[in-house]
Amino acid sequence: MPHTLQALPVADLDQTSAPVLEALEIVQRKTIAGFGGPGHDEGHGVSDDVADLLGRQVFHADVLTPKGLDDRRQSAQVMARATALAAAAWGADHCMFSTGGSTQALQTVFAAVAKPGDMVLVAQNAHRTDFTAAIYAGLDIRAVPPEPDRARDLELGMSAATLESMLDAYPQAKAVVAVSPTIYGATSDIRALADLCHRRGVILVIDAAWGAPYPFSDSLPRNPLDDGADVMVVSVHKTMAALAQGSALLLTGDRVDRERFNMVYEMFQTTSPSVPILASIDATRRDNALHGDAYWRRIVALAERVRAGLAAIDGVEVRGREMINGVGVFDIDATKVVFDVSGLGMTGSQADEWLQRERRVSVVVSDARHLVAVLGIGKTDEFVERLIQGVRDLAGAAQSDHSHFCRIPDDVPRYADLTLEFAMPAGDAFYGEVEHVTYDDAIGRIAAEIVAPAPPEIPRLMPGQRIEAAHVAFLKGAAATGAVIPDPGQHGAGLVRVVRS
């Protein structure tokens, strides 16, 4: 493909360009007789039923980046131009794409911002990926409690006051990892967090997996990079139009060692990234840079329709901007619709299962009381009406047949009752000698695995954490009322992996 794409100085690029997409179009017009990979050879090697289901075009697009999208010296700078455009669009100095989702991106972050044995402060309500990445990197983890909303039983954002007390207690911390937005749509005061971190020479990382579109519309919360975050990870596939596993890792300023970051990225990044995923990140970046404000104003309006429709259903309570308190909630992402179904006499997990089984309606998160419906860029009027009607039907089912549903028992602990304090380093617990005991026998023992009810897979037990009665009561109550508790070790339900005594 040499000479078919000319390298351009980054300064000459504008947001109307989509370098990966444009290079892929050239490959489609002038195919390459490749004798490397992928082995399906533009779909010639797949059976007809696979081609009929997936479409042959997806295989035509599945090419390599060097000697495919570009020549072996990458002289057309396809990826360099695409990531430069993405950096500019997201307000960063530097961008890297991940085709392994934000999981791969966060593995890069944790290994790049600190060295083995260093301490990092991680939001307690972060996804398990943040914690597993810290374990891989050999880091000493301390959890920063989120601000609780005990009345509504929600975990909110990270407050500046709580972070300041943690930084006072652990002045050796090298980085802070905050989650903004949370899965409930709460964003933190990033400017306040950044000021606290930077005064102490600490790097601020924002896990903004659910906040990828923020720079593209004033109808959404502020871009964390504009408020001082040093590193931000966004799942472009979660709410924008990238294919699944499409993520971006964004850096700004000079607090992060760029050379080390690039080298760690190369260690974790596959040498055969999916070009369809890369092209989809590139394309949705272009489309949002050009038309994002209109796109997201439409989605916010749809979300308000959902709120109004759900609020009209007896027994359903819709959460919204009343949660903003300037402490744990600086702003609310209107595209995340949070509603409480406990007034229908059921748990969120039971409601989730009923909606998917009976109405083919799926929400992103369910817990003891709430469901969370996230409206991405592709949502339509039909999607919205199916959700509203599905919840109406759910309310009707709850009235006509109480036997299939139950409320969470009053004695089950709330989120605010759960702590995450380490009795020993997480890595030592995970890799050390272990045994399996029942949950009841685990009280007082040190956990040696992550236990994270799904979704949203926020850890309720972490390796190195001393297990308390509240943790056991919470997990048993969650399992009894419909939550799914993954068992990656396959040691059986009702057992937990603990450090051998």
C-alpha positions in Angstrom: 0.0 0.0 0.0 2.9 2.5 -0.2 2.2 5.7 -2.0 -1.6 5.3 -1.7 -1.7 7.4 1.5 0.6 10.4 2.0 1.9 11.2 5.5 0.7 14.6 6.6 2.0 16.8 9.4 -0.3 16.6 12.4 -0.8 20.4 12.2 -2.5 19.9 8.7 -5.1 17.5 10.0 -8.6 18.4 11.0 -11.5 16.6 12.6 -13.2 15.9 9.3 -10.5 13.2 8.7 -10.7 9.6 9.8 -7.3 8.1 8.9 -8.0 4.5 9.8 -11.4 4.5 8.0 -9.9 6.2 5.0 -7.0 3.7 4.8 -9.4 0.8 5.2 -11.4 2.1 2.3 -8.2 2.0 0.2 -7.6 -1.6 1.2 -11.1 -2.4 0.2 -10.6 -1.0 -3.3 -7.1 -2.6 -3.8 -6.8 -5.8 -1.9 -3.5 -7.3 -0.7 -2.4 -10.9 -1.4 -1.3 -11.5 2.2 0.7 -14.5 3.3 0.6 -13.7 7.0 -2.6 -13.2 8.9 -5.5 -13.2 9.5 -5.9 -16.8 8.3 -9.5 -16.3 7.1 -8.0 -14.4 4.1 -10.7 -11.7 3.8 -13.4 -14.3 4.6 -12.5 -16.9 2.0 -11.7 -19.3 4.8 -15.0 -19.0 6.6 -18.1 -21.2 6.1 -21.2 -19.8 4.5 -23.3 -19.9 7.7 -20.7 -17.8 9.5 -20.5 -15.3 6.5 -24.3 -15.2 6.4 -24.5 -14.4 10.1 -21.7 -11.9 10.4 -21.5 -10.6 6.8 -18.5 -11.0 4.6 -17.6 -7.3 4.9 -16.4 -7.7 8.4 -13.8 -10.2 7.2 -12.7 -7.8 4.4 -12.1 -5.2 7.1 -10.1 -7.5 9.3 -6.6 -6.7 8.1 -3.3 -6.0 9.8 -2.1 -2.5 10.8 1.4 -2.8 9.3 1.5 -4.2 5.8 -2.3 -3.7 5.6 -3.5 -0.3 6.7 0.0 1.0 6.2 3.3 -0.2 4.9 5.8 -2.0 7.2 7.5 1.3 8.1 4.1 2.9 8.7 5.2 5.8 6.5 1.6 7.0 6.0 1.3 7.5 9.7 -2.2 6.1 9.8 -2.3 5.3 13.5 -0.2 8.3 14.5 -2.7 10.6 12.7 -5.7 8.9 14.1 -4.5 9.1 17.7 -3.4 12.7 17.3 -6.9 13.6 16.1 -8.4 11.7 19.0 -6.1 13.5 21.5 -7.2 16.8 20.2 -10.9 15.8 20.2 -10.8 14.7 23.8 -8.7 17.6 25.0 -5.5 15.6 25.6 -1.9 15.9 24.7 -1.5 12.2 23.8 -3.8 9.4 23.0 -3.5 5.6 22.6 -6.2 3.3 21.4 -7.0 0.0 23.1 -8.7 -2.9 21.4 -8.8 -4.8 24.6 -11.3 -2.4 26.2 -10.6 -0.2 29.2 -9.3 -3.3 31.0 -6.2 -3.3 28.8 -5.9 0.5 29.1 -6.1 0.4 32.9 -3.5 -2.3 33.0 -1.2 0.0 31.1 -2.0 2.9 33.4 -1.3 1.2 36.7 2.0 -0.3 35.4 3.0 3.1 34.1 2.2 5.6 36.9 3.9 3.6 39.7 6.5 0.9 40.2 6.1 -2.4 42.1 5.7 -1.8 45.8 4.5 1.8 45.3 1.1 2.8 46.9 -1.9 3.9 44.9 -5.2 5.2 46.2 -8.2 3.7 44.3 -11.8 4.6 44.6 -13.5 1.8 46.6 -16.4 1.8 44.1 -14.1 1.2 41.1 -14.6 -1.7 38.7 -12.7 -4.9 39.6 -10.5 -4.1 36.6 -8.9 -1.2 38.5 -8.0 -3.4 41.4 -6.8 -6.4 39.3 -4.6 -4.1 37.3 -3.0 -2.8 40.5 -2.4 -6.4 41.6 -0.7 -7.2 38.3 1.5 -4.2 38.7 2.5 -5.3 42.2 1.2 -2.1 43.8 0.2 -1.5 47.4 -3.5 -0.5 47.3 -5.6 1.6 49.6 -9.3 2.2 48.9 -10.9 5.6 49.1 -14.5 5.3 50.3 -17.1 7.0 48.1 -19.5 9.4 49.5 -22.6 7.4 50.5 -26.2 8.2 50.0 -27.6 6.0 52.8 -31.2 7.1 52.3 -31.2 6.0 48.7 -28.6 3.2 49.2 -26.3 4.5 46.5 -22.5 4.9 46.2 -21.6 8.4 44.8 -18.4 10.0 43.8 -15.1 10.8 45.6 -15.1 13.9 47.8 -12.2 16.2 48.2 -12.4 16.0 52.0 -12.2 12.2 52.0 -9.3 12.2 49.5 -7.5 14.8 51.6 -7.7 12.7 54.7 -6.4 9.7 52.7 -3.5 11.6 51.3 -2.7 12.8 54.8 -2.7 9.2 56.1 -0.7 7.9 53.1 1.7 10.7 51.9 3.7 8.0 50.1 0.9 7.5 47.5 2.1 8.0 43.9 -1.3 8.1 42.2 -5.0 8.4 42.9 -7.6 6.6 40.7 -11.1 8.1 40.9 -14.2 6.9 39.0 -16.2 9.7 37.3 -18.9 9.1 36.3 -19.9 6.3 38.6 -22.2 3.7 37.2 -25.1 5.7 38.8 -24.1 8.8 36.7 -22.5 10.8 39.6 -19.4 12.9 38.7 -16.9 14.2 41.2 -15.4 17.6 41.6 -12.3 16.8 39.5 -10.8 20.3 39.8 -10.8 19.9 43.6 -9.3 16.4 43.4 -6.7 17.5 40.9 -5.6 20.5 43.1 -5.2 18.2 46.1 -3.1 15.7 44.1 -0.9 18.1 42.3 0.0 20.1 45.4 1.5 16.8 46.7 3.1 15.6 43.5 0.5 12.9 43.0 -0.8 11.8 39.6 -4.6 11.9 39.2 -6.1 9.2 37.0 -9.8 9.2 36.1 -11.6 6.0 35.2 -14.2 7.7 32.9 -15.2 4.4 31.2 -18.8 5.6 31.1 -17.9 9.3 30.3 -16.4 9.1 26.8 -18.7 11.7 25.1 -18.3 14.4 27.7 -16.0 16.7 25.6 -18.5 16.7 22.8 -21.5 18.4 24.3 -22.4 21.0 26.8 -25.4 19.0 27.7 -23.1 16.5 29.5 -20.8 16.8 32.5 -17.4 18.5 32.1 -14.4 16.8 30.6 -12.1 15.6 33.4 -9.1 16.6 31.4 -10.2 20.2 31.3 -10.3 20.2 35.1 -6.8 18.9 35.7 -6.8 15.1 35.4 -3.5 13.8 34.2 -4.7 10.5 32.8 -8.2 9.5 31.6 -9.5 6.2 30.3 -12.7 6.1 28.3 -14.6 3.1 26.9 -15.5 4.5 23.5 -17.8 1.5 22.9 -19.9 1.9 26.0 -21.9 5.0 24.9 -20.4 6.1 21.6 -20.5 4.2 18.3 -17.3 2.2 18.6 -17.3 -1.6 18.4 -17.1 -3.6 21.7 -13.6 -3.4 23.3 -12.9 0.0 21.7 -11.3 2.2 24.3 -8.9 5.2 24.5 -6.2 6.1 26.9 -5.6 9.9 27.2 -2.7 11.8 28.8 -2.2 15.5 29.4 0.6 17.6 31.1 4.0 16.5 32.1 3.5 14.7 35.4 3.4 11.3 33.7 6.7 9.8 32.3 5.7 9.7 28.6 8.5 7.4 27.5 7.7 4.9 30.2 4.0 5.1 29.4 4.7 4.3 25.8 6.9 1.4 26.6 4.3 -0.1 29.0 1.6 0.4 26.4 3.6 -1.7 24.0 4.0 -4.4 26.6 0.3 -4.7 27.1 -1.1 -3.9 23.6 -1.6 -6.8 21.2 0.6 -6.7 18.1 -2.5 -7.6 16.0 -5.1 -5.1 17.0 -8.5 -5.4 15.5 -8.7 -2.9 12.6 -12.6 -2.9 12.6 -12.4 -1.8 16.3 -9.7 0.8 15.5 -11.8 2.1 12.5 -14.9 2.4 14.7 -13.1 4.4 17.3 -11.7 6.7 14.6 -15.0 7.2 12.9 -17.1 7.9 16.1 -14.4 10.4 17.2 -14.8 12.2 13.9 -18.6 12.1 14.0 -18.7 13.4 17.6 -16.1 16.1 17.0 -18.3 17.4 14.1 -21.8 16.8 15.3 -21.5 15.6 19.0 -23.5 18.4 20.6 -26.6 17.7 18.4 -26.2 13.9 19.0 -26.1 14.2 22.7 -28.8 16.8 23.1 -31.1 14.4 21.4 -30.0 11.5 23.7 -30.4 13.7 26.8 -34.0 14.6 25.6 -34.7 10.9 25.2 -33.4 10.2 28.7 -35.7 12.9 30.1 -38.6 11.1 28.3 -37.6 7.9 30.0 -37.5 9.6 33.4 -40.9 11.1 32.9 -42.4 7.8 31.8 -40.9 5.8 34.6 -41.8 8.4 37.2 -45.5 8.0 36.3 -45.5 4.4 37.3 -46.7 3.7 40.9 -43.9 2.1 43.0 -41.0 3.4 40.8 -38.8 6.2 42.0 -36.5 8.0 39.6 -33.2 9.5 40.7 -31.8 12.6 39.1 -30.4 16.0 39.8 -31.7 16.1 43.3 -28.6 14.0 44.2 -26.2 16.8 43.4 -24.7 18.0 46.7 -21.3 19.4 45.8 -19.6 16.8 47.9 -19.9 13.3 46.4 -21.9 14.5 43.4 -20.7 17.5 41.5 -22.9 16.8 38.5 -25.2 14.1 37.1 -24.9 12.5 33.7 -28.4 12.8 32.3 -27.9 9.8 30.0 -27.8 7.4 32.9 -31.4 6.8 34.1 -31.4 5.4 37.7 -34.7 4.2 39.1 -35.6 2.4 42.3 -38.1 -0.5 42.0 -38.2 -1.6 45.7 -41.6 0.1 45.9 -42.9 -2.7 43.6 -42.0 -5.3 46.2 -38.9 -6.6 44.4 -35.1 -6.2 44.1 -33.4 -4.6 41.2 -31.8 -7.9 40.3 -35.3 -9.6 40.1 -36.6 -6.8 38.0 -33.6 -7.0 35.7 -34.2 -10.7 35.1 -37.9 -10.3 34.5 -37.4 -7.5 32.0 -34.8 -9.5 30.0 -36.8 -12.7 30.1 -40.3 -11.4 29.5 -39.8 -8.3 27.5 -36.3 -8.6 26.0 -35.3 -5.3 27.6 -31.8 -5.2 29.1 -30.4 -2.6 31.5 -26.7 -2.2 32.4 -26.8 -2.5 36.2 -29.2 -3.9 38.8 -28.6 -4.1 42.5 -30.7 -4.5 45.7 -33.0 -1.6 44.8 -32.1 0.0 41.6 -31.8 -0.4 37.8 -29.6 1.7 35.6 -30.5 2.3 32.0 -27.7 4.0 30.0 -28.7 5.7 26.8 -26.0 5.5 24.2 -25.7 7.4 21.0 -27.7 4.9 19.0 -30.9 4.9 21.1 -34.1 5.6 19.3 -37.8 6.3 20.2 -38.5 2.6 19.9 -35.9 1.7 22.5 -37.2 4.3 24.9 -40.8 3.1 24.5 -39.8 -0.5 25.0 -38.1 0.3 28.3 -41.0 2.4 29.6 -43.6 -0.2 28.6 -41.5 -3.0 29.9 -41.4 -1.4 33.4 -45.1 -0.7 33.2 -45.6 -4.4 32.5 -43.2 -5.3 35.3 -45.3 -3.2 37.8 -48.4 -5.0 36.6 -46.7 -8.4 37.1 -45.7 -7.4 40.6 -49.3 -6.5 41.5 -50.8 -9.7 40.1 -48.2 -12.2 41.4 -46.2 -11.5 44.5 -44.8 -15.0 44.7 -42.0 -14.4 42.2 -40.6 -11.3 43.9 -39.3 -10.2 47.3 -37.8 -7.0 48.7 -34.3 -7.0 50.0 -34.5 -7.9 53.7 -34.1 -5.0 56.1 -31.1 -6.6 57.9 -29.0 -6.8 54.7 -26.2 -4.2 55.0 -26.3 -1.2 52.7 -23.4 0.1 50.6 -22.5 2.6 53.3 -21.9 -0.3 55.8 -19.2 -1.9 53.6 -15.6 -1.1 54.2 -12.5 -2.1 52.1 -9.5 -2.1 54.4 -6.4 -4.2 53.8 -4.8 -6.4 56.4 -2.0 -7.5 54.1 -0.9 -6.6 50.5 -3.4 -7.7 47.9 -0.8 -9.5 45.8 0.6 -11.4 48.8 -2.9 -12.6 49.6 -3.8 -13.6 46.0 -0.6 -15.4 45.3 0.0 -16.9 48.7 -1.2 -20.2 50.3 -5.0 -20.4 50.4 -7.9 -22.5 51.4 -11.7 -22.5 50.8 -14.2 -22.0 53.6 -17.9 -21.1 53.8 -18.9 -17.5 54.0 -19.9 -17.8 57.7 -16.5 -19.4 58.5 -14.8 -16.6 56.6 -15.6 -13.9 59.1 -12.4 -12.6 60.5 -10.3 -14.3 57.9 -8.3 -12.6 55.1 -9.8 -12.8 51.6 -7.6 -14.2 48.8 -9.9 -13.5 45.8 -12.1 -10.7 44.4 -15.8 -11.2 45.0 -17.7 -8.7 42.8 -21.4 -9.2 42.2 -22.2 -8.7 38.5 -23.1 -6.3 37.2 -21.4 -3.9 37.9 -18.6 -6.0 39.3 -17.5 -3.6 42.0 -15.5 -5.7 44.5 -17.1 -6.3 47.8 -14.2 -8.5 48.9 -10.6 -8.0 47.8 -7.5 -10.1 48.3 -5.8 -8.9 51.5 -9.0 -7.6 53.0 -10.2 -8.8 56.4 -13.7 -10.2 56.0 -16.4 -8.7 58.3 -19.8 -9.9 59.2 -21.3 -7.1 57.1 -19.5 -8.3 54.0 -20.9 -11.8 54.4 -24.4 -10.6 55.2 -24.4 -8.4 52.1 -23.1 -11.1 49.7 -25.5 -13.7 51.1 -28.4 -11.3 50.8 -27.5 -10.3 47.3 -27.2 -13.9 46.1 -30.5 -14.8 47.8 -32.4 -12.0 46.0 -31.1 -12.5 42.4 -27.6 -11.0 42.2 -25.0 -13.0 40.2 -21.8 -13.6 42.0 -19.1 -14.8 39.6 -17.0 -17.8 40.6 -13.9 -17.7 38.4 -12.1 -20.1 40.6 -15.0 -22.6 40.2 -14.8 -23.6 43.9 -18.5 -23.6 44.3 -21.3 -21.3 45.5 -21.2 -20.5 49.1 -17.4 -20.9 49.4 -14.8 -18.1 49.5 -11.0 -18.3 49.0 -9.1 -17.1 52.0 -5.5 -16.9 53.1 -4.4 -20.2 54.8 -4.1 -19.7 58.5 
